[in-house]
């Protein structure tokens, strides 16, 4: 897919995606962040388009960050409330 020219618009709601044993929900802001990371990864490789490998790397980076910052110690699962509220 072609890289975006930037900007996006807020909007509300969440996107839901099945992911290895559970549902992961993401806000539009989080999805836009994934897009920006994938675009940056493509630019690092001097590519004018975002390829599936760029998206895979963006997802890997976000999941790794969430595992460090938002894992509920009681359940061992990613809890998005921990990343947004600290609770």
Secondary structure by P-SEA (a helix, b strand, c coil): cccccbbbbbbbbbbbbbcccbbbbbcaaaaaaaaaaaaaaaaaaccccccaaaaaaaaaaaaaaaaaccccccccccccccccccc
